[in-house]
Amino acid sequence: MYRHLERRLAERVRDFVRRSYSLDLPKIVIEQPPKVELGEYALPLAFELAKNLRKAPRNIAQEIVAGLGPIEGFEKLEAAGAGYVNARVNRAELAAAVASDVKPRYEIPAGKILVEHSSINPNKAAHIGHLRNAILGDTFVRLLRFVGREVDVQNYIDNTGVQVADVVVGFLHLEKKSKSDIEQLARQPRFDYYCWDLYARASQWYEQDKQNLSARQQVLHAIEEGKNQTAAIADVISVSVLRRHLETMDRLDIKYDFLPRESEILHLHFWDAAFTKLKDAGVLYFESEGKNKGCWVMRRAGKKAETTEAAENTEEVAEEDQKVIVRSNGTVGYAGKDIAYHLWKFGLLGRDFGYRKFYKYPNGHDCWISTTVGALDHPHFGDVAEIYNVIDTRQSEEQNTVIEALRALGYGQQADHYTHFSYEMVALTPACASELGYDLSEEDKARSYIEVSGRKGFGVKADDLIDTLISSAAKEVDSRHAELGVEERRKIATQIAIGALRYFMLKFTKSSVIAFDFKEALSFEGETGPYAQYAVVRATNIFRKGGIDPDEFMRTMERELAVEDWKKYLAGDEANEIWELWLAAAKTSYVIDQCIATTEPAYLAKHAFQLAQLFNYFYHRHPILAEANQSRKKFLLATTAVVRRELMRALAVMGIVVPPVM
C-alpha cells in the first residue's frame, strides 16, 4: 500500500506540472523525510523546476501545494524548508489497509525470467564463495516470485573445462586410477572432498614441472572430443560431484530447475549455429595479421571501430580492442560458447537441448539436466524474456562481450534485458580461518581478511561451514532449551545456523568484499539473522502468553478495531514512535521492488533489521499484555501482529525460516 500511495502522489504531481507549467516530467523523484514528524514523502521537485520557471523553489513548492488539492489517502501537503513539498498520509487509513494486508493490483509483465546462479565447476566440493553466489541468486528468484513473475532457475555446468580436466589428470597421472576405481570412489558420501584435495595436488604437480601441463591439454582435448575413455571418466567425476553440490545447496533450501551442461553445447553444435549467425552479420571477422592472426575476433564491448582513409572508409578495429572468440588452433573460447548459450536462452538459436530428469528434491521437485537425446515430456526451458546471470565481478568482460554480440546481431531488446548480477568475493577473517584449523603467519593474523584459493587447497568447504555453524548454534540452543528433545533442538539449531549464514551473505551490498566471521554471523545482537528471527519469536511469545492465536487475531482485527481506534492511537506527536513502526511494516513490498530494480537484496536485509530493531524498542516500551485499556491493548496486539507478519514475510523471501523458540 505504501508504494501504491507513492505512485498515486507521483501521478497527481506529474499531471499538475504538465497542466500548470507545460512540462512533461518522465520521473517524479520522491524521497523519504528523515523523521516521520515531517510526513511520509518528500518531493524536491521545486528545486528541479526553479531554473526552467525562474522562480524561487519555495514559491514553486507553495504553488504545487495550493494547486494539487486533496489526494485520496493523504491528509495534507505542505511546503517545507527552502522548497520541499512534504506529504502526510492518512495514518489511520494506511494502518487499516496494512493490517488487512490490502494489495492493490498491478499488471505483471509478460514473459518468463531466467535466473542463472551457482555455476560451480563440478570438480570439487562447493566452497564459501559459491555460497554467496547461490544465496544471492536464490534470494533474487524469491524476490521475483514474490511479485508474481514466472522464473526458471538454471545452474550452468562447465563439465568440459580446465578444472574438471585437472582432476582427471590427478586420477590418471598422480593416482594411476582406472575408470572402475574412480567409479567406486565416486559412490563415497564425500567424493567432492576427495576431489578437492586431488585438485590442489594436480596444481602443485604442474608447478613442479611445466611439461606436466601437456597432460592437461591432452585430457582437455579428449573431453571436448567425447566418446572416449577419458571423456567417460570426466563424466563420472562431474556427475558425482554435481550431485554433491545439489545436496549441499538443498541444505540451504536452494533448488534448481535445469542444469545445462557445456558438453551438450559442444556436442549439439550450438556454437556452429551461433558462428554462422555471427559471421553472416559481420560481428565476427577473421584476423589475417598481428598477434591475433588466424583468429576469429569481434570488437570488445565498449570499443568503437574507427574509419581510416587507407581502408577506403571501411571500419577497422585496433588490435588491442579485439576480443578473440575462436583461437587460431580452432578452439572456441569461453565467450563464444557463452554467446551461443545465450542465444538459446532467448530462443534465438534455432536449436535445443535434450533433457532428462537428474535429481528429485525431498519436496518432489524435479531438476532436469541436458543430454544429447532425452525425454519428450520435459518442461519448456529457454525462450525467456529476461535474463539475470549471477556471476562474480571478475567475469564482467565476458558478460559484456555476450551483450555486445547480441546487440551487434540486432537483438537490442534482448541485450537490454540481459543483466550481469555481479558481486565481489568472500574471504575469511583471521579468527575464522584459525577456527577452521588453518595455520596463519603473523602477517596473516594482522590482515583484515584472508583470500581463499581452491588451487592451493586453502578455503572453506560449504558443508564444513554449515556443519560448524549448526554445531555452534546447537550449543546455545542446548543451554537454553534442555527440556526439548534432541531432534527438535537440532532442527532449531539448523534453522538458526542457516538463517545466520543466509543473512550474513545478504546484508552486505554486492560490491562489498565479505570477510566471513562465525561469531558475528551467529550473534543474537546486532545486524544478524538470529536477531531478526528472535524478534519474530518474541512477537509470537506475546500471543502465546496471552492465549491468542496470532493468525486468527489478524483475521478478526478489522472487527476488533474501529476506524476511530486507529485514529486515536496514531494521531499526534506522542504516536510518532509507534507510527514509525507501522510505516516500516508498510514498506516490505516497496523495498522488494527496490531490490528487484537495483538487483540489490541487501536492501531487504536492512529492512528486516530495521523492523526488528523498531519492534524490540516498541516491545520494551509497551507492556502489551498488562495494558488495562482493552481498546489500546488490541491496538498494541495489532501492531505486534503486523510486524510479525511482515518480518516473517521479509525473512521468507531471504530464505530464512523462523524457529519456534530461540
C-alpha positions as CSV (number, residue, x, y, z in Angstrom):
1,M,0.0,0.0,0.0
2,Y,2.9,2.4,0.7
3,R,4.2,2.1,-2.9
4,H,0.6,2.5,-4.2
5,L,0.2,5.8,-2.4
6,E,3.6,6.9,-3.7
7,R,2.6,6.2,-7.3
8,R,-0.7,8.0,-6.8
9,L,1.1,11.1,-5.5
10,A,3.6,11.0,-8.4
11,E,0.8,10.7,-11.0
12,R,-1.0,13.7,-9.5
13,V,2.1,15.8,-9.3
14,R,3.1,14.9,-12.9
15,D,-0.3,15.9,-14.1
16,F,-0.2,19.2,-12.3
17,V,3.2,20.1,-13.7
18,R,2.0,19.3,-17.2
19,R,-1.1,21.4,-16.8
20,S,0.3,24.3,-14.9
21,Y,3.8,24.6,-16.4
22,S,3.6,22.8,-19.7
23,L,6.4,20.5,-18.7
24,D,6.4,16.7,-19.1
25,L,8.5,15.1,-16.4
26,P,9.0,11.3,-17.1
27,K,10.2,10.8,-13.5
28,I,9.0,12.4,-10.3
29,V,11.6,12.0,-7.6
30,I,10.0,11.1,-4.2
31,E,12.2,10.9,-1.1
32,Q,11.5,9.9,2.5
33,P,11.8,12.6,5.1
34,P,14.4,12.0,7.9
35,K,11.7,12.0,10.5
36,V,8.0,10.8,10.5
37,E,7.0,14.1,12.1
38,L,7.7,15.7,8.7
39,G,5.5,13.4,6.8
40,E,5.9,10.1,4.8
41,Y,7.0,11.5,1.4
42,A,9.2,14.5,0.4
43,L,9.4,15.9,-3.1
44,P,12.4,18.0,-4.1
45,L,10.6,18.8,-7.4
46,A,10.6,22.6,-6.9
47,F,14.4,22.7,-7.0
48,E,14.4,20.9,-10.3
49,L,11.8,23.3,-11.7
50,A,13.4,26.5,-10.4
51,K,15.7,27.0,-13.3
52,N,13.1,26.5,-16.0
53,L,10.4,28.6,-14.3
54,R,12.8,31.2,-13.0
55,K,11.2,31.3,-9.6
56,A,12.4,30.6,-6.1
57,P,11.9,26.9,-5.1
58,R,9.9,27.8,-2.0
59,N,7.4,29.8,-4.2
60,I,7.1,26.8,-6.6
61,A,6.5,24.4,-3.7
62,Q,3.7,26.6,-2.4
63,E,2.1,26.8,-5.9
64,I,2.2,23.0,-6.1
65,V,0.7,22.5,-2.7
66,A,-2.1,25.0,-3.5
67,G,-2.7,23.6,-6.9
68,L,-2.8,19.9,-6.2
69,G,-5.8,19.9,-3.9
70,P,-6.9,16.9,-1.9
71,I,-5.5,13.5,-2.8
72,E,-7.1,10.3,-1.7
73,G,-5.2,8.6,1.1
74,F,-3.4,11.8,2.1
75,E,-4.1,14.1,5.0
76,K,-2.3,17.1,3.6
77,L,0.6,18.5,1.7
78,E,2.8,21.4,2.8
79,A,5.7,23.4,1.6
80,A,8.7,22.9,3.8
81,G,12.2,24.3,4.1
82,A,13.7,26.0,1.1
83,G,11.4,24.3,-1.4
84,Y,10.4,20.8,-0.4
85,V,6.8,19.5,-0.7
86,N,6.1,17.2,2.2
87,A,3.1,14.8,2.0
88,R,1.4,13.4,5.0
89,V,-0.7,10.3,4.6
90,N,-3.9,9.5,6.4
91,R,-2.3,7.3,9.1
92,A,-5.5,5.5,10.1
93,E,-6.4,4.6,6.6
94,L,-2.9,3.3,5.8
95,A,-2.6,1.3,9.0
96,A,-6.0,-0.3,8.5
97,A,-5.0,-1.2,4.9
98,V,-1.7,-2.7,6.1
99,A,-3.5,-4.6,8.9
100,S,-5.9,-6.0,6.3
101,D,-3.0,-6.8,4.0
102,V,-4.6,-4.9,1.2
103,K,-2.5,-5.3,-2.0
104,P,-3.5,-3.1,-4.9
105,R,-3.4,-4.9,-8.2
106,Y,-0.6,-4.2,-10.6
107,E,-0.1,-5.5,-14.1
108,I,2.6,-8.2,-14.1
109,P,4.9,-8.0,-17.1
110,A,4.5,-10.9,-19.6
111,G,7.3,-13.4,-20.2
112,K,9.4,-15.7,-18.2
113,I,12.6,-14.7,-16.4
114,L,15.7,-16.9,-16.3
115,V,18.0,-16.6,-13.3
116,E,21.3,-18.5,-13.6
117,H,23.3,-18.9,-10.4
118,S,25.8,-21.0,-8.6
119,S,27.5,-22.4,-11.8
120,I,30.1,-24.3,-9.7
121,N,32.8,-26.2,-11.6
122,P,31.9,-29.9,-11.0
123,N,35.5,-30.8,-10.0
124,K,35.5,-30.5,-6.2
125,A,33.4,-29.5,-3.1
126,A,31.5,-26.3,-3.2
127,H,33.1,-23.5,-1.1
128,I,32.2,-20.4,0.8
129,G,32.4,-18.2,-2.3
130,H,29.9,-20.4,-4.1
131,L,27.5,-19.9,-1.2
132,R,27.4,-16.2,-1.7
133,N,26.6,-16.7,-5.4
134,A,23.9,-19.3,-4.7
135,I,22.3,-17.3,-1.8
136,L,22.2,-14.1,-3.8
137,G,20.7,-15.9,-6.8
138,D,18.2,-17.9,-4.8
139,T,17.0,-14.8,-2.9
140,F,16.6,-12.9,-6.2
141,V,14.5,-15.7,-7.5
142,R,12.3,-15.4,-4.4
143,L,12.1,-11.7,-4.8
144,L,10.8,-12.1,-8.4
145,R,8.3,-14.8,-7.5
146,F,7.0,-12.6,-4.6
147,V,5.9,-10.0,-7.2
148,G,4.3,-12.7,-9.3
149,R,6.9,-13.3,-12.0
150,E,7.4,-16.7,-13.6
151,V,11.1,-17.8,-13.1
152,D,13.3,-20.6,-14.3
153,V,16.3,-21.3,-12.2
154,Q,19.3,-22.7,-14.1
155,N,22.8,-23.7,-12.9
156,Y,25.3,-23.8,-15.8
157,I,27.7,-26.8,-15.5
158,D,31.1,-26.4,-17.2
159,N,31.9,-30.1,-17.3
160,T,34.5,-29.9,-20.1
161,G,36.7,-27.1,-18.7
162,V,40.2,-27.0,-17.2
163,Q,39.1,-27.6,-13.7
164,V,37.5,-30.9,-14.4
165,A,40.5,-31.8,-16.7
166,D,42.8,-31.2,-13.7
167,V,41.0,-33.7,-11.5
168,V,41.1,-36.2,-14.3
169,V,44.8,-35.6,-14.7
170,G,45.1,-36.2,-10.9
171,F,43.4,-39.5,-11.1
172,L,45.2,-40.8,-14.2
173,H,48.7,-39.4,-13.7
174,L,49.1,-39.0,-9.9
175,E,47.0,-41.8,-8.6
176,K,47.1,-44.2,-11.6
177,K,43.4,-45.0,-11.1
178,S,41.2,-46.9,-13.6
179,K,37.7,-45.9,-14.6
180,S,36.3,-48.6,-12.3
181,D,38.5,-47.4,-9.4
182,I,37.1,-43.9,-9.9
183,E,33.5,-45.1,-10.1
184,Q,33.9,-46.9,-6.8
185,L,35.3,-43.8,-5.2
186,A,32.5,-41.7,-6.7
187,R,30.0,-43.7,-4.7
188,Q,31.5,-42.5,-1.4
189,P,29.5,-39.9,0.5
190,R,32.1,-37.1,0.2
191,F,33.7,-37.8,-3.1
192,D,33.7,-34.0,-3.7
193,Y,36.1,-33.7,-0.7
194,Y,38.4,-36.3,-2.2
195,C,38.5,-34.3,-5.5
196,W,39.2,-31.1,-3.5
197,D,42.5,-32.4,-2.3
198,L,43.3,-34.1,-5.6
199,Y,42.7,-30.8,-7.5
200,A,45.2,-29.0,-5.3
201,R,47.8,-31.8,-5.7
202,A,47.4,-31.6,-9.5
203,S,48.0,-27.9,-9.4
204,Q,51.2,-28.5,-7.4
205,W,52.3,-31.2,-9.9
206,Y,52.1,-28.6,-12.7
207,E,54.2,-26.2,-10.8
208,Q,56.9,-28.8,-10.2
209,D,57.5,-29.3,-13.9
210,K,55.8,-27.2,-16.6
211,Q,56.0,-30.1,-19.0
212,N,53.3,-31.8,-16.9
213,L,50.9,-29.2,-18.4
214,S,50.9,-31.2,-21.6
215,A,48.8,-33.9,-19.7
216,R,46.1,-31.2,-19.1
217,Q,46.0,-30.3,-22.8
218,Q,45.6,-34.0,-23.8
219,V,42.8,-34.5,-21.3
220,L,41.0,-31.3,-22.4
221,H,41.2,-32.4,-26.0
222,A,39.8,-35.8,-25.2
223,I,37.0,-34.4,-23.1
224,E,35.9,-31.9,-25.7
225,E,36.0,-34.6,-28.4
226,G,33.9,-37.0,-26.4
227,K,33.1,-40.7,-26.9
228,N,36.3,-42.0,-25.4
229,Q,37.6,-43.4,-22.0
230,T,39.0,-40.1,-20.8
231,A,35.7,-38.3,-21.5
232,A,33.8,-41.1,-19.8
233,I,36.0,-40.7,-16.6
234,A,35.4,-36.9,-16.7
235,D,31.6,-37.6,-16.9
236,V,31.8,-39.9,-13.9
237,I,33.6,-37.2,-11.9
238,S,31.5,-34.3,-12.9
239,V,28.1,-36.0,-12.4
240,S,29.1,-37.4,-9.0
241,V,30.4,-34.0,-7.8
242,L,27.4,-32.2,-9.2
243,R,25.1,-34.4,-7.2
244,R,27.0,-33.5,-4.0
245,H,26.6,-29.8,-5.0
246,L,22.8,-30.2,-5.2
247,E,22.8,-31.9,-1.8
248,T,24.8,-29.1,-0.3
249,M,22.6,-26.4,-1.7
250,D,19.5,-28.2,-0.7
251,R,20.6,-27.8,2.9
252,L,20.1,-24.1,2.4
253,D,16.7,-24.7,0.6
254,I,18.2,-23.7,-2.7
255,K,16.8,-25.6,-5.7
256,Y,17.3,-25.6,-9.5
257,D,15.0,-26.4,-12.4
258,F,17.6,-27.1,-15.1
259,L,21.3,-27.9,-15.4
260,P,22.6,-27.0,-18.9
261,R,26.0,-28.6,-19.5
262,E,28.8,-27.3,-21.7
263,S,29.3,-30.8,-23.1
264,E,25.9,-30.6,-24.8
265,I,26.6,-27.1,-26.1
266,L,29.6,-28.7,-27.8
267,H,28.1,-31.9,-29.0
268,L,24.8,-30.5,-30.1
269,H,26.8,-27.9,-32.2
270,F,25.2,-24.8,-30.6
271,W,28.4,-23.0,-31.4
272,D,28.2,-23.9,-35.1
273,A,24.8,-22.3,-35.4
274,A,25.9,-19.2,-33.5
275,F,29.1,-19.0,-35.5
276,T,27.1,-18.8,-38.8
277,K,24.9,-16.0,-37.4
278,L,27.9,-14.0,-36.1
279,K,29.8,-14.3,-39.4
280,D,26.8,-13.6,-41.6
281,A,26.1,-10.4,-39.6
282,G,29.7,-9.3,-39.7
283,V,30.0,-9.4,-35.9
284,L,33.0,-11.8,-36.2
285,Y,35.8,-11.4,-38.7
286,F,38.9,-13.4,-39.5
287,E,42.2,-11.6,-38.5
288,S,45.0,-12.2,-41.0
289,E,47.8,-10.3,-39.3
290,G,49.2,-9.2,-35.9
291,K,49.1,-11.0,-32.6
292,N,45.6,-12.4,-33.4
293,K,46.5,-13.7,-36.8
294,G,44.4,-16.8,-37.6
295,C,41.7,-16.0,-35.0
296,W,38.1,-15.1,-35.4
297,V,37.6,-11.9,-33.4
298,M,35.0,-9.3,-32.6
299,R,35.1,-5.8,-31.2
300,R,35.5,-5.6,-27.4
301,A,32.5,-4.3,-25.6
302,G,32.6,-0.5,-25.2
303,K,35.2,-0.1,-28.0
304,K,34.3,1.7,-31.2
305,A,35.6,0.8,-34.6
306,E,37.5,3.6,-36.4
307,T,37.2,4.5,-40.1
308,T,40.5,5.0,-41.9
309,E,41.3,6.6,-45.3
310,A,43.7,3.9,-46.0
311,A,41.0,1.3,-45.7
312,E,38.8,3.3,-48.0
313,N,36.1,4.2,-45.4
314,T,35.9,0.6,-44.1
315,E,35.8,0.1,-40.4
316,E,38.9,-1.3,-38.6
317,V,39.2,-2.4,-35.0
318,A,42.5,-1.7,-33.3
319,E,44.3,-4.9,-32.3
320,E,44.1,-4.1,-28.6
321,D,40.3,-3.6,-29.0
322,Q,39.8,-7.1,-30.5
323,K,38.2,-9.9,-28.5
324,V,39.3,-13.4,-29.6
325,I,36.3,-15.7,-29.9
326,V,37.9,-18.6,-31.9
327,R,41.6,-19.2,-31.4
328,S,44.0,-19.8,-34.2
329,N,44.0,-23.6,-33.4
330,G,40.3,-23.7,-34.0
331,T,39.2,-24.0,-30.3
332,V,36.3,-21.8,-29.2
333,G,36.8,-19.6,-26.2
334,Y,34.5,-19.3,-23.2
335,A,32.9,-16.1,-24.6
336,G,32.0,-17.9,-27.9
337,K,30.2,-20.8,-26.1
338,D,28.5,-18.3,-23.9
339,I,27.2,-16.3,-26.8
340,A,25.7,-19.5,-28.3
341,Y,24.2,-20.4,-24.9
342,H,22.6,-17.0,-24.5
343,L,21.1,-17.1,-28.0
344,W,19.4,-20.4,-26.8
345,K,18.3,-18.7,-23.6
346,F,16.4,-16.0,-25.6
347,G,15.1,-18.6,-28.1
348,L,17.2,-17.2,-30.9
349,L,19.4,-20.1,-31.8
350,G,17.1,-22.5,-33.6
351,R,18.4,-25.5,-31.6
352,D,17.6,-27.1,-28.3
353,F,19.0,-29.4,-25.7
354,G,17.8,-33.0,-25.0
355,Y,16.5,-33.3,-21.4
356,R,16.3,-35.9,-18.7
357,K,15.4,-35.9,-15.0
358,F,18.5,-35.8,-12.9
359,Y,17.6,-35.1,-9.3
360,K,14.4,-35.2,-7.2
361,Y,14.3,-33.0,-4.2
362,P,12.7,-34.1,-0.9
363,N,9.7,-31.9,-1.7
364,G,9.2,-33.8,-5.0
365,H,10.5,-31.0,-7.3
366,D,12.4,-32.4,-10.3
367,C,15.7,-31.0,-11.5
368,W,16.4,-31.6,-15.2
369,I,19.8,-31.9,-16.9
370,S,20.8,-31.5,-20.5
371,T,21.6,-34.5,-22.7
372,T,22.1,-35.0,-26.5
373,V,18.9,-37.0,-26.8
374,G,16.4,-37.0,-24.0
375,A,12.7,-37.2,-22.8
376,L,10.0,-35.7,-24.9
377,D,7.7,-34.7,-21.9
378,H,10.1,-32.2,-20.4
379,P,9.2,-28.7,-19.2
380,H,9.9,-25.9,-21.7
381,F,13.2,-24.2,-20.9
382,G,14.7,-21.2,-22.6
383,D,12.9,-18.7,-24.9
384,V,12.7,-16.2,-22.0
385,A,12.0,-12.5,-21.8
386,E,14.7,-11.5,-19.3
387,I,18.0,-13.0,-18.0
388,Y,19.9,-12.4,-14.8
389,N,23.3,-14.0,-14.6
390,V,24.7,-14.2,-11.1
391,I,28.5,-14.2,-11.7
392,D,31.2,-12.5,-9.8
393,T,32.6,-9.2,-10.9
394,R,35.7,-10.7,-12.4
395,Q,33.5,-12.0,-15.3
396,S,32.4,-8.5,-16.3
397,E,34.3,-8.5,-19.6
398,E,32.9,-11.9,-20.7
399,Q,29.4,-10.8,-19.8
400,N,29.7,-7.6,-21.7
401,T,31.0,-9.5,-24.7
402,V,27.8,-11.5,-24.8
403,I,25.7,-8.4,-24.5
404,E,27.8,-6.7,-27.3
405,A,27.3,-9.7,-29.5
406,L,23.5,-9.7,-29.0
407,R,23.3,-6.0,-29.8
408,A,25.5,-6.4,-32.9
409,L,23.3,-9.2,-34.2
410,G,20.3,-6.8,-34.0
411,Y,18.9,-8.2,-30.8
412,G,18.8,-4.9,-29.0
413,Q,15.7,-5.7,-26.9
414,Q,17.3,-8.9,-25.6
415,A,20.6,-7.1,-24.8
416,D,18.6,-4.6,-22.8
417,H,17.0,-7.4,-20.8
418,Y,20.3,-9.2,-20.0
419,T,21.6,-8.3,-16.6
420,H,25.0,-9.3,-15.2
421,F,24.2,-9.7,-11.5
422,S,27.8,-9.2,-10.3
423,Y,29.2,-9.4,-6.8
424,E,32.5,-9.4,-5.0
425,M,34.4,-12.2,-3.4
426,V,34.1,-13.8,0.0
427,A,37.2,-14.1,2.2
428,L,37.7,-15.1,5.9
429,T,38.6,-13.1,8.9
430,P,41.8,-14.4,10.5
431,A,39.8,-15.5,13.5
432,C,37.5,-17.6,11.3
433,A,40.5,-19.1,9.4
434,S,42.1,-20.1,12.7
435,E,38.9,-21.6,14.0
436,L,38.7,-23.7,10.9
437,G,42.2,-25.1,11.6
438,Y,44.4,-23.1,9.2
439,D,47.9,-22.2,10.4
440,L,48.4,-18.4,9.9
441,S,51.6,-16.4,9.9
442,E,51.8,-13.2,12.0
443,E,51.4,-11.3,8.8
444,D,48.1,-13.2,8.0
445,K,46.8,-12.5,11.5
446,A,47.3,-8.8,11.0
447,R,45.2,-8.7,7.8
448,S,41.6,-7.6,7.7
449,Y,40.7,-10.7,5.6
450,I,42.4,-13.7,4.0
451,E,41.6,-14.8,0.5
452,V,40.7,-18.4,-0.3
453,S,42.2,-20.4,-3.2
454,G,40.9,-23.7,-4.4
455,R,44.1,-24.4,-6.4
456,K,46.1,-24.1,-3.3
457,G,43.6,-26.1,-1.3
458,F,43.0,-23.2,1.1
459,G,39.4,-22.4,1.6
460,V,36.2,-23.3,3.4
461,K,34.1,-26.1,2.1
462,A,30.4,-25.2,2.1
463,D,29.4,-28.3,4.1
464,D,32.1,-27.7,6.7
465,L,30.9,-24.1,7.2
466,I,27.3,-25.2,7.5
467,D,28.2,-28.0,9.9
468,T,30.3,-25.6,12.1
469,L,27.5,-23.1,12.2
470,I,25.0,-25.7,13.2
471,S,27.3,-27.1,15.9
472,S,27.8,-23.6,17.3
473,A,24.1,-22.8,17.3
474,A,23.3,-26.2,18.9
475,K,25.4,-25.3,22.0
476,E,23.3,-22.2,22.5
477,V,20.0,-24.0,21.9
478,D,21.0,-26.9,24.2
479,S,21.9,-24.5,27.0
480,R,18.6,-22.5,26.7
481,H,16.1,-25.4,25.9
482,A,17.3,-28.5,27.6
483,E,13.7,-29.5,28.0
484,L,13.3,-30.1,24.3
485,G,14.1,-33.4,22.5
486,V,17.4,-33.9,20.8
487,E,15.9,-33.9,17.3
488,E,13.9,-30.8,17.9
489,R,16.9,-28.9,19.3
490,R,18.9,-30.0,16.3
491,K,16.2,-28.7,13.9
492,I,16.1,-25.3,15.7
493,A,19.9,-25.1,15.7
494,T,19.8,-25.8,11.9
495,Q,17.2,-23.1,11.3
496,I,19.3,-20.5,13.3
497,A,22.5,-21.5,11.6
498,I,21.0,-21.4,8.0
499,G,19.3,-18.1,8.9
500,A,22.6,-16.7,10.2
501,L,24.5,-17.8,7.1
502,R,21.9,-16.5,4.6
503,Y,21.5,-13.2,6.3
504,F,25.3,-12.6,6.6
505,M,25.7,-13.2,2.9
506,L,22.8,-10.8,2.0
507,K,23.4,-7.9,4.4
508,F,26.5,-6.7,2.5
509,T,25.9,-4.9,-0.8
510,K,27.1,-6.9,-3.8
511,S,30.1,-4.6,-4.4
512,S,31.5,-5.3,-0.9
513,V,34.1,-7.9,-0.2
514,I,32.8,-10.1,2.6
515,A,35.1,-11.3,5.4
516,F,33.2,-14.1,7.0
517,D,33.2,-14.5,10.8
518,F,31.4,-17.2,12.8
519,K,30.9,-15.1,15.9
520,E,29.5,-12.1,14.1
521,A,27.1,-14.2,11.9
522,L,25.6,-16.2,14.8
523,S,25.3,-13.2,17.3
524,F,21.8,-12.7,18.7
525,E,22.6,-9.0,18.9
526,G,23.3,-6.5,16.0
527,E,22.6,-6.9,12.3
528,T,22.3,-10.6,12.1
529,G,19.8,-13.3,11.0
530,P,19.3,-14.6,14.6
531,Y,18.5,-11.0,15.8
532,A,15.7,-10.8,13.2
533,Q,14.5,-14.3,13.9
534,Y,14.4,-13.6,17.6
535,A,12.2,-10.5,17.1
536,V,9.6,-12.8,15.4
537,V,9.9,-15.4,18.2
538,R,9.4,-12.6,20.8
539,A,6.3,-11.3,19.0
540,T,4.9,-14.9,18.8
541,N,5.6,-15.4,22.5
542,I,3.4,-12.4,23.3
543,F,0.4,-14.1,21.7
544,R,1.3,-17.5,23.2
545,K,1.4,-16.0,26.7
546,G,-1.9,-14.2,26.1
547,G,-3.5,-17.4,24.8
548,I,-4.2,-15.8,21.5
549,D,-3.6,-17.3,18.0
550,P,-1.8,-14.6,16.1
551,D,-3.1,-15.7,12.7
552,E,-6.7,-15.8,13.9
553,F,-6.2,-12.4,15.5
554,M,-5.1,-11.0,12.2
555,R,-8.2,-12.3,10.5
556,T,-10.5,-10.7,13.1
557,M,-8.6,-7.5,13.6
558,E,-10.9,-5.4,11.3
559,R,-13.9,-6.3,13.5
560,E,-11.9,-5.8,16.7
561,L,-10.7,-2.2,15.9
562,A,-12.9,0.6,14.6
563,V,-11.7,3.5,12.4
564,E,-11.8,5.7,15.5
565,D,-9.4,3.4,17.4
566,W,-6.9,3.7,14.6
567,K,-7.2,7.5,14.5
568,K,-6.9,7.8,18.3
569,Y,-3.8,5.7,18.7
570,L,-1.9,7.0,15.7
571,A,-2.6,10.8,16.0
572,G,-0.3,13.4,17.4
573,D,3.4,13.6,18.2
574,E,3.1,11.1,21.0
575,A,2.2,8.4,18.4
576,N,5.2,9.1,16.2
577,E,7.2,6.3,17.7
578,I,4.5,3.6,17.0
579,W,3.7,5.1,13.7
580,E,7.3,4.8,12.6
581,L,7.0,1.0,13.3
582,W,3.7,0.8,11.3
583,L,5.3,2.8,8.4
584,A,8.3,0.4,8.3
585,A,5.9,-2.6,8.3
586,A,4.1,-1.0,5.3
587,K,7.2,-0.8,3.2
588,T,8.0,-4.5,2.7
589,S,6.6,-4.7,-0.9
590,Y,8.1,-1.3,-1.6
591,V,11.6,-2.5,-0.5
592,I,11.2,-5.7,-2.5
593,D,10.5,-3.6,-5.6
594,Q,13.7,-1.6,-4.9
595,C,15.7,-4.9,-4.6
596,I,14.5,-6.1,-8.0
597,A,15.0,-2.7,-9.7
598,T,18.6,-2.4,-8.4
599,T,19.4,-6.2,-8.2
600,E,20.4,-5.5,-4.6
601,P,19.0,-7.9,-2.0
602,A,20.9,-6.1,0.8
603,Y,18.0,-3.6,1.0
604,L,15.7,-6.3,2.2
605,A,18.2,-7.4,4.8
606,K,18.4,-3.8,6.0
607,H,14.6,-3.6,6.1
608,A,14.3,-6.7,8.2
609,F,16.9,-5.5,10.6
610,Q,15.3,-2.0,10.9
611,L,11.9,-3.6,11.5
612,A,13.3,-5.9,14.2
613,Q,15.1,-3.0,15.8
614,L,11.9,-0.9,15.9
615,F,9.9,-3.8,17.2
616,N,12.3,-4.5,20.0
617,Y,12.2,-0.9,21.1
618,F,8.4,-1.0,21.0
619,Y,8.4,-4.3,23.0
620,H,10.5,-2.8,25.8
621,R,8.4,0.5,25.9
622,H,4.9,-1.1,26.0
623,P,3.8,-3.9,28.4
624,I,1.2,-5.2,25.9
625,L,-0.4,-8.0,27.8
626,A,-0.5,-5.8,31.0
627,E,-2.3,-2.9,29.3
628,A,-5.5,-2.2,31.2
629,N,-7.3,-0.4,28.4
630,Q,-8.8,-3.1,26.2
631,S,-9.1,-1.0,23.1
632,R,-5.5,0.1,23.4
633,K,-4.4,-3.4,24.2
634,K,-6.0,-4.6,20.9
635,F,-4.2,-1.9,19.0
636,L,-0.8,-2.9,20.6
637,L,-1.5,-6.5,19.7
638,A,-2.4,-5.4,16.1
639,T,0.9,-3.6,15.9
640,T,2.7,-6.8,17.1
641,A,0.8,-9.0,14.7
642,V,1.5,-6.8,11.6
643,V,5.2,-6.5,12.4
644,R,5.4,-10.3,13.0
645,R,3.7,-11.0,9.6
646,E,5.9,-8.5,7.7
647,L,9.2,-9.7,9.4
648,M,8.3,-13.4,8.6
649,R,7.4,-12.3,5.0
650,A,10.7,-10.5,4.5
651,L,12.8,-13.3,6.1
652,A,11.0,-15.9,3.9
653,V,11.9,-14.0,0.8
654,M,15.5,-14.2,2.1
655,G,15.1,-17.9,2.5
656,I,15.2,-17.7,6.3
657,V,12.9,-19.8,8.5
658,V,11.9,-18.6,12.0
659,P,12.3,-21.3,14.7
660,P,9.6,-21.8,17.3
661,V,12.0,-20.9,20.1
662,M,15.4,-19.4,20.5
